[in-house]
Amino acid sequence: MLNRVNAPNDLSAFWMPFTSNRQFKQTPRMLVAAKDMHYTTADGRQVMDGTAGLWCVNAGHCRPKIVEAIQHQAAELDYAPAFQMGHPIAFEFANRLVDMAPVGLNHVFFTNSGSESVETALKIALAYQRVKGQGARTRLIGRERGYHGVNFGGISVGGIVGNRKMFGTLLTGVDHLPHTHLPAKNQFTRGEPEHGAELADELERIVTLHDASTIAAVIVEPVSGSTGVLIPPKGYLQKLRQICDKHGILLIFDEVITGFGRLGTPFATDYFGVKPDIMITAKGVTNGVIPMGAVFVTSEIHDAFMTGPEHMIEFAHGYTYSGNPIACAAGLATLETYKEEGLLERGPEIAGYWEDALHSLKGEPHVIDIRNIGLVGAIELEPIAGEPTKRAFSAFLKAFERGALIRTTGDIIALSPPLIISKTQIDELIDHVREVLRAID
Ligand SMILES: Cc1ncc(COP(=O)(O)O)c(C=O)c1O
């Protein structure tokens, strides 16, 4: 095979993203192949994927239909201009996505990542208010501990201090709801916590402060993933929806993680029965195999732009690779794989087993909270005094050594395996974590 390098002899040129570069380059963790639930390391070990890559490889690795579709498309039509030109597979993929999306989200704008999907959604929200004659609605409301990617709009509405503090003043006119993590009241809750729905009322306070006529949209992750799996309190999302409706504010759900089966339903919108005006997706849309994102909007939003002279561009936004043919081919094959194997609706069959397995870690060393929903879970560890994140990072390294890929954020272990995981493999993954917790300081 061309360009196959299992053990590069110089690691300095590649400045790795969201990585402790110096630590990594001293003791590299190289993955060279993958199949279904497992990675193969450069030294030939099998490592169970407890994180679906980065919350994205929902159908498992190197699935034959997806591989074949990419190979075929690359040989047939590799690229077509995205602006003022079309190719059939992008329309086909958009139609299939809309067919499976929550009712009413009838149009799709393609991007190349979650971060780009977030920027796209925020721009659609602002522009929509303007085309509707409500141009004073320019404020955006995010939430503390929210993660919406790394571009300027996303970090402005996002609420993770480490991702914001280095980058100046960010967007102006942004406010934040409080996060919903209430460990004192909701510790070791299985599924949706009982306490905290009233935190949605903080939106009323923000509306009173700024006046509804200045607010374009509220953006939240239905379940916050990257900040450590924060599950919305019962009734919280319903309340947000009601308050947004009352004041003419758009509600944006960032489903980059929750979309495509993570909660045991196709989307979080299906799980919670709350419909946003704009739904942001990426990751699982192509099984993580080719970079892609898709932003879903209602017909009301889409149609509001379809005015003016017909030769004019209605929305001045887009990417060179929006609806890239190879990405669309990967996406179509991904949807087929999900459908054939019932992967987006595995909740009733597997979520209970997952929940019991995760909560069996209660009482293990360092564990101060466990949270779960669908096929996602978090194990929160007591931080080492004066050295936040160090304990969880040790757990991550130890797990990799033992043969499991887990993810940590702060002192929280987050697990989100491919949706193909079997009950035996769940036991195996959780046993790895148990042994790791017993082994670390
Ligand atoms: C909720 C959410 N939004 C946006 C993003 C950004 O996605 P990307 O890394 O593809 O830009 C992520 C990534 O984890 C995410 O979890």
Ligand as a Chemical Component Dictionary entry (heavy atoms), coordinates in Angstrom:
data_LIG
# 
_chem_comp.id                   LIG 
_chem_comp.type                 NON-POLYMER 
_chem_comp.pdbx_formal_charge   0 
_chem_comp.three_letter_code    LIG 
# 
loop_
_chem_comp_atom.comp_id 
_chem_comp_atom.atom_id 
_chem_comp_atom.alt_atom_id 
_chem_comp_atom.type_symbol 
_chem_comp_atom.charge 
_chem_comp_atom.model_Cartn_x 
_chem_comp_atom.model_Cartn_y 
_chem_comp_atom.model_Cartn_z 
_chem_comp_atom.pdbx_ordinal 
LIG C1 C1 C 0 -21.900 19.346 20.369 1  
LIG C2 C2 C 0 -20.741 19.583 19.453 2  
LIG N1 N1 N 0 -20.795 20.598 18.593 3  
LIG C3 C3 C 0 -19.792 20.842 17.734 4  
LIG C4 C4 C 0 -18.656 20.052 17.723 5  
LIG C5 C5 C 0 -17.539 20.359 16.787 6  
LIG O1 O1 O 0 -17.399 19.385 15.827 7  
LIG P1 P1 P 0 -16.064 19.308 14.940 8  
LIG O2 O2 O 0 -14.971 18.851 15.855 9  
LIG O3 O3 O 0 -16.414 18.337 13.858 10 
LIG O4 O4 O 0 -15.807 20.667 14.398 11 
LIG C6 C6 C 0 -18.581 18.973 18.590 12 
LIG C7 C7 C 0 -17.391 18.101 18.602 13 
LIG O5 O5 O 0 -17.208 17.269 19.461 14 
LIG C8 C8 C 0 -19.635 18.737 19.496 15 
LIG O6 O6 O 0 -19.583 17.741 20.381 16 
# 
loop_
_chem_comp_bond.comp_id 
_chem_comp_bond.atom_id_1 
_chem_comp_bond.atom_id_2 
_chem_comp_bond.value_order 
_chem_comp_bond.pdbx_ordinal 
LIG C1 C2 SING 1  
LIG C2 N1 SING 2  
LIG C2 C8 DOUB 3  
LIG N1 C3 DOUB 4  
LIG C3 C4 SING 5  
LIG C4 C5 SING 6  
LIG C4 C6 DOUB 7  
LIG C5 O1 SING 8  
LIG O1 P1 SING 9  
LIG P1 O2 DOUB 10 
LIG P1 O3 SING 11 
LIG P1 O4 SING 12 
LIG C6 C7 SING 13 
LIG C6 C8 SING 14 
LIG C7 O5 DOUB 15 
LIG C8 O6 SING 16 
# 
